[in-house]
Amino acid sequence: MLKKVYICAPLKDNVRENLRKVRKYTEYALRCGTAPVVPHFYALCLNDKKANERTIGMKAGQSLLWFCDELWVFGDIITEGMQAEIQFCKTMNIRIRYINDNDLRKKLGGINYENEKN
């Protein structure tokens, strides 16, 4: 059975660009031999700019977090939503791993979010 890792990364503000990045983070997790849990994809069904819909997505994602073996944090910015996920993992003693661009390059090669096809 594969290790379940929760993808923790920014979403709010620039949803389209951040979803593009999350696709790369998901690919990275898959190529590392894990089963990624990616609540960011809820933004394809819900409008992240509407507070009530953002809350639905965040609650749904966090309800899956306690099933995960690890939390993988991506990106240089820790948002308020990410901080809540990190704090939850600290409280529940779920391992937290920080993934940087060098880790991504080693596994995926060159990373260019801007020119990636949809």
MDAnalysis code that builds the backbone (N, CA, C; Angstrom):
import MDAnalysis as mda
import numpy as np

u = mda.Universe.empty(354, n_residues=118, atom_resindex=np.repeat(np.arange(118), 3), trajectory=True)
u.add_TopologyAttr("name", ["N", "CA", "C"] * 118)
u.add_TopologyAttr("resid", np.arange(1, 119))
u.add_TopologyAttr("resname", ["MET", "LEU", "LYS", "LYS", "VAL", "TYR", "ILE", "CYS", "ALA", "PRO", "LEU", "LYS", "ASP", "ASN", "VAL", "ARG", "GLU", "ASN", "LEU", "ARG", "LYS", "VAL", "ARG", "LYS", "TYR", "THR", "GLU", "TYR", "ALA", "LEU", "ARG", "CYS", "GLY", "THR", "ALA", "PRO", "VAL", "VAL", "PRO", "HIS", "PHE", "TYR", "ALA", "LEU", "CYS", "LEU", "ASN", "ASP", "LYS", "LYS", "ALA", "ASN", "GLU", "ARG", "THR", "ILE", "GLY", "MET", "LYS", "ALA", "GLY", "GLN", "SER", "LEU", "LEU", "TRP", "PHE", "CYS", "ASP", "GLU", "LEU", "TRP", "VAL", "PHE", "GLY", "ASP", "ILE", "ILE", "THR", "GLU", "GLY", "MET", "GLN", "ALA", "GLU", "ILE", "GLN", "PHE", "CYS", "LYS", "THR", "MET", "ASN", "ILE", "ARG", "ILE", "ARG", "TYR", "ILE", "ASN", "ASP", "ASN", "ASP", "LEU", "ARG", "LYS", "LYS", "LEU", "GLY", "GLY", "ILE", "ASN", "TYR", "GLU", "ASN", "GLU", "LYS", "ASN"])
u.atoms.positions = np.array([
    [0.846, -1.183, 0.000],
    [0.000, 0.000, 0.000],
    [0.892, 1.247, 0.000],
    [0.527, 2.209, -0.796],
    [1.309, 3.434, -0.909],
    [1.089, 4.352, 0.286],
    [2.143, 5.088, 0.623],
    [2.042, 6.112, 1.660],
    [1.139, 7.222, 1.127],
    [0.231, 7.708, 1.956],
    [-0.670, 8.799, 1.579],
    [-0.060, 10.120, 2.051],
    [0.168, 11.014, 1.090],
    [0.738, 12.318, 1.434],
    [-0.241, 13.419, 1.024],
    [-0.442, 14.340, 1.924],
    [-1.340, 15.469, 1.716],
    [-0.524, 16.610, 1.121],
    [-0.958, 17.125, -0.006],
    [-0.256, 18.218, -0.678],
    [-0.714, 19.546, -0.074],
    [0.226, 20.247, 0.528],
    [-0.020, 21.532, 1.183],
    [0.727, 22.602, 0.396],
    [-0.031, 23.514, -0.230],
    [0.568, 24.553, -1.071],
    [-0.419, 25.706, -1.191],
    [0.062, 26.881, -1.571],
    [-0.845, 28.020, -1.742],
    [-1.903, 27.766, -2.817],
    [-3.085, 28.329, -2.608],
    [-4.141, 28.291, -3.615],
    [-4.740, 29.678, -3.802],
    [-5.110, 30.309, -2.719],
    [-5.817, 31.594, -2.738],
    [-5.070, 32.651, -3.552],
    [-5.785, 33.617, -4.015],
    [-5.299, 34.774, -4.767],
    [-5.118, 34.448, -6.248],
    [-4.142, 33.656, -6.626],
    [-3.943, 33.337, -8.039],
    [-4.234, 31.851, -8.242],
    [-5.510, 31.508, -8.243],
    [-5.940, 30.111, -8.273],
    [-5.434, 29.401, -9.515],
    [-5.556, 30.028, -10.674],
    [-5.148, 29.365, -11.920],
    [-3.655, 29.002, -11.896],
    [-2.812, 29.954, -11.557],
    [-1.369, 29.688, -11.505],
    [-1.045, 28.657, -10.418],
    [-1.686, 28.783, -9.267],
    [-1.400, 27.852, -8.179],
    [-1.880, 26.439, -8.494],
    [-2.974, 26.301, -9.232],
    [-3.404, 24.966, -9.665],
    [-2.391, 24.357, -10.632],
    [-1.804, 25.189, -11.492],
    [-0.763, 24.705, -12.391],
    [0.426, 24.161, -11.606],
    [0.810, 24.893, -10.578],
    [1.916, 24.441, -9.727],
    [1.552, 23.153, -8.995],
    [0.324, 23.077, -8.506],
    [-0.108, 21.891, -7.754],
    [-0.101, 20.652, -8.651],
    [-0.355, 20.822, -9.929],
    [-0.238, 19.674, -10.846],
    [1.182, 19.126, -10.824],
    [2.180, 20.007, -10.811],
    [3.585, 19.568, -10.737],
    [3.863, 18.912, -9.382],
    [3.345, 19.485, -8.320],
    [3.565, 18.908, -6.986],
    [2.943, 17.508, -6.901],
    [1.785, 17.364, -7.522],
    [1.114, 16.069, -7.542],
    [1.924, 15.061, -8.349],
    [2.433, 15.503, -9.500],
    [3.280, 14.619, -10.302],
    [4.510, 14.196, -9.506],
    [5.106, 15.138, -8.804],
    [6.277, 14.831, -7.979],
    [5.937, 13.745, -6.955],
    [4.836, 13.923, -6.252],
    [4.434, 12.949, -5.228],
    [4.173, 11.578, -5.848],
    [3.516, 11.554, -6.999],
    [3.267, 10.282, -7.684],
    [4.583, 9.603, -8.084],
    [5.501, 10.381, -8.623],
    [6.793, 9.819, -9.054],
    [7.672, 9.409, -7.871],
    [7.339, 9.909, -6.687],
    [8.029, 9.474, -5.461],
    [7.409, 8.186, -4.910],
    [6.379, 7.674, -5.587],
    [5.772, 6.415, -5.175],
    [4.751, 6.541, -4.068],
    [4.107, 7.708, -3.988],
    [3.089, 7.922, -2.959],
    [1.708, 8.089, -3.603],
    [0.698, 8.090, -2.759],
    [-0.674, 8.387, -3.187],
    [-1.007, 9.788, -2.673],
    [-0.898, 10.811, -3.529],
    [-1.139, 12.178, -3.058],
    [-2.627, 12.475, -2.843],
    [-2.895, 13.186, -1.774],
    [-4.227, 13.712, -1.472],
    [-4.158, 15.199, -1.797],
    [-4.990, 15.641, -2.770],
    [-4.829, 16.984, -3.333],
    [-6.152, 17.760, -3.274],
    [-6.434, 18.394, -2.139],
    [-7.694, 19.140, -2.033],
    [-7.761, 20.376, -2.918],
    [-6.635, 20.815, -3.470],
    [-6.639, 21.981, -4.358],
    [-7.572, 21.774, -5.551],
    [-7.713, 20.529, -5.973],
    [-8.539, 20.260, -7.143],
    [-10.022, 20.514, -6.877],
    [-10.405, 20.696, -5.618],
    [-11.783, 21.089, -5.315],
    [-12.097, 22.447, -5.935],
    [-11.055, 23.259, -6.155],
    [-11.255, 24.585, -6.748],
    [-11.725, 24.486, -8.194],
    [-11.663, 23.306, -8.781],
    [-12.212, 23.110, -10.123],
    [-13.732, 22.988, -10.082],
    [-14.269, 22.702, -8.889],
    [-15.716, 22.546, -8.709],
    [-16.324, 23.694, -7.909],
    [-15.525, 24.289, -7.062],
    [-15.987, 25.355, -6.174],
    [-15.300, 26.663, -6.543],
    [-15.935, 27.778, -6.229],
    [-15.354, 29.092, -6.490],
    [-14.592, 29.545, -5.247],
    [-13.272, 29.498, -5.318],
    [-12.420, 29.838, -4.179],
    [-12.566, 31.293, -3.753],
    [-13.112, 32.146, -4.626],
    [-13.285, 33.560, -4.288],
    [-14.537, 33.805, -3.452],
    [-15.414, 32.825, -3.361],
    [-16.613, 32.928, -2.523],
    [-16.300, 32.274, -1.178],
    [-16.401, 33.052, -0.114],
    [-15.992, 32.597, 1.217],
    [-16.646, 31.277, 1.613],
    [-17.951, 31.145, 1.356],
    [-18.637, 29.912, 1.769],
    [-18.142, 28.698, 0.985],
    [-17.832, 28.884, -0.304],
    [-17.336, 27.767, -1.106],
    [-15.883, 27.432, -0.747],
    [-15.086, 28.452, -0.441],
    [-13.712, 28.211, 0.012],
    [-13.734, 27.420, 1.327],
    [-14.640, 27.778, 2.218],
    [-14.760, 27.072, 3.498],
    [-15.136, 25.613, 3.280],
    [-16.058, 25.360, 2.363],
    [-16.443, 23.976, 2.055],
    [-15.215, 23.182, 1.601],
    [-14.449, 23.737, 0.677],
    [-13.263, 23.061, 0.159],
    [-12.214, 22.827, 1.231],
    [-11.993, 23.831, 2.081],
    [-10.984, 23.690, 3.130],
    [-11.396, 22.643, 4.163],
    [-12.669, 22.641, 4.533],
    [-13.142, 21.641, 5.497],
    [-13.065, 20.234, 4.912],
    [-13.418, 20.095, 3.641],
    [-13.350, 18.782, 2.995],
    [-11.901, 18.292, 2.952],
    [-10.987, 19.181, 2.599],
    [-9.576, 18.809, 2.556],
    [-9.050, 18.425, 3.923],
    [-9.357, 19.224, 4.924],
    [-8.859, 18.928, 6.267],
    [-9.472, 17.652, 6.829],
    [-10.657, 17.303, 6.390],
    [-11.251, 16.054, 6.876],
    [-10.499, 14.837, 6.346],
    [-9.759, 15.010, 5.245],
    [-8.936, 13.924, 4.702],
    [-7.536, 13.896, 5.307],
    [-7.130, 15.006, 5.888],
    [-5.757, 15.132, 6.378],
    [-5.407, 14.094, 7.429],
    [-6.305, 13.789, 8.305],
    [-5.957, 12.852, 9.378],
    [-5.807, 11.416, 8.879],
    [-6.240, 11.119, 7.641],
    [-6.020, 9.802, 7.031],
    [-4.596, 9.668, 6.472],
    [-3.916, 10.787, 6.312],
    [-2.631, 10.804, 5.626],
    [-1.478, 10.434, 6.548],
    [-0.437, 9.892, 5.920],
    [0.776, 9.524, 6.650],
    [1.697, 10.725, 6.844],
    [1.672, 11.632, 5.870],
    [2.553, 12.801, 5.918],
    [1.879, 14.002, 5.267],
    [2.353, 15.178, 5.640],
    [1.987, 16.439, 5.000],
    [3.221, 16.923, 4.249],
    [3.089, 17.163, 2.946],
    [4.197, 17.691, 2.160],
    [3.893, 19.150, 1.837],
    [4.763, 20.043, 2.284],
    [4.584, 21.481, 2.113],
    [5.427, 21.944, 0.927],
    [4.784, 22.607, -0.034],
    [5.440, 23.099, -1.241],
    [5.351, 24.620, -1.302],
    [6.358, 25.235, -1.903],
    [6.340, 26.682, -2.118],
    [7.065, 27.434, -1.020],
    [7.357, 28.700, -1.316],
    [8.095, 29.546, -0.381],
    [7.189, 30.308, 0.568],
    [5.912, 30.360, 0.252],
    [4.962, 31.141, 1.048],
    [4.063, 30.187, 1.828],
    [3.911, 30.467, 3.112],
    [2.987, 29.707, 3.957],
    [1.762, 30.588, 4.185],
    [0.640, 30.183, 3.599],
    [-0.592, 30.960, 3.735],
    [-1.295, 30.609, 5.046],
    [-2.329, 31.342, 5.359],
    [-3.110, 31.075, 6.565],
    [-3.712, 29.666, 6.530],
    [-4.239, 29.274, 5.378],
    [-4.813, 27.933, 5.241],
    [-3.763, 26.844, 5.416],
    [-2.582, 27.067, 4.845],
    [-1.492, 26.107, 4.995],
    [-1.059, 26.013, 6.453],
    [-0.990, 27.166, 7.122],
    [-0.579, 27.181, 8.533],
    [-1.544, 26.353, 9.380],
    [-2.833, 26.419, 9.072],
    [-3.825, 25.613, 9.812],
    [-3.572, 24.120, 9.586],
    [-3.229, 23.744, 8.356],
    [-2.943, 22.339, 8.058],
    [-1.665, 21.881, 8.769],
    [-0.656, 22.734, 8.773],
    [0.603, 22.412, 9.455],
    [0.363, 22.252, 10.950],
    [-0.396, 23.171, 11.532],
    [-0.682, 23.100, 12.965],
    [-1.465, 21.836, 13.307],
    [-2.429, 21.470, 12.467],
    [-3.197, 20.247, 12.679],
    [-2.256, 19.044, 12.727],
    [-1.311, 18.994, 11.794],
    [-0.366, 17.868, 11.744],
    [0.543, 17.840, 12.960],
    [0.956, 19.003, 13.426],
    [1.769, 19.052, 14.653],
    [0.979, 18.501, 15.827],
    [-0.283, 18.899, 15.913],
    [-1.144, 18.430, 17.001],
    [-1.370, 16.928, 16.923],
    [-1.562, 16.407, 15.716],
    [-1.858, 14.986, 15.516],
    [-0.591, 14.143, 15.329],
    [0.568, 14.777, 15.426],
    [1.849, 14.085, 15.271],
    [1.981, 13.404, 13.899],
    [1.511, 14.103, 12.865],
    [1.657, 13.647, 11.481],
    [2.941, 14.269, 10.937],
    [3.796, 13.456, 10.332],
    [5.079, 13.935, 9.830],
    [4.868, 15.040, 8.798],
    [5.690, 16.084, 8.884],
    [5.655, 17.216, 7.955],
    [6.973, 17.243, 7.199],
    [6.896, 17.325, 5.886],
    [8.087, 17.391, 5.042],
    [7.980, 18.617, 4.150],
    [9.041, 19.391, 4.086],
    [9.085, 20.582, 3.250],
    [9.832, 20.237, 1.956],
    [9.181, 20.474, 0.827],
    [9.733, 20.153, -0.486],
    [10.128, 21.470, -1.163],
    [11.360, 21.547, -1.646],
    [11.786, 22.774, -2.324],
    [11.963, 22.530, -3.827],
    [12.257, 23.587, -4.554],
    [12.403, 23.487, -6.014],
    [13.529, 22.532, -6.417],
    [14.600, 22.453, -5.620],
    [15.682, 21.513, -5.939],
    [15.193, 20.072, -5.878],
    [14.346, 19.757, -4.892],
    [13.760, 18.416, -4.802],
    [12.944, 18.117, -6.060],
    [12.154, 19.104, -6.488],
    [11.323, 18.939, -7.688],
    [12.189, 18.716, -8.923],
    [13.237, 19.516, -9.072],
    [14.119, 19.396, -10.247],
    [14.790, 18.026, -10.306],
    [15.219, 17.521, -9.160],
    [15.878, 16.210, -9.128],
    [14.962, 15.110, -9.652],
    [13.685, 15.206, -9.346],
    [12.732, 14.162, -9.725],
    [12.097, 14.420, -11.084],
    [11.832, 15.700, -11.407],
    [11.070, 16.031, -12.616],
    [11.884, 16.704, -13.706],
    [13.101, 17.097, -13.418],
    [13.883, 17.856, -14.389],
    [13.552, 19.334, -14.266],
    [13.742, 20.083, -15.333],
    [13.467, 21.515, -15.317],
    [12.007, 21.806, -15.009],
    [11.781, 22.850, -14.249],
    [10.415, 23.221, -13.868],
    [10.112, 24.593, -14.437],
    [9.067, 24.665, -15.238],
    [8.647, 25.930, -15.803],
    [7.127, 25.976, -15.723],
    [6.605, 26.574, -14.659],
    [5.156, 26.614, -14.445],
    [4.451, 27.471, -15.490],
    [5.087, 28.554, -15.916],
    [4.423, 29.515, -16.790],
    [4.140, 28.961, -18.174],
    [5.023, 28.134, -18.713],
    [4.852, 27.640, -20.085],
    [4.217, 26.264, -20.155],
    [3.733, 25.773, -19.056],
    [3.131, 24.435, -19.022],
    [1.782, 24.441, -19.725],
    [1.514, 23.399, -20.456],
    [0.218, 23.270, -21.124],
    [-0.863, 22.939, -20.112],
    [-2.082, 23.377, -20.383],
    [-3.220, 23.065, -19.493],
    [-3.664, 21.639, -19.670],
])
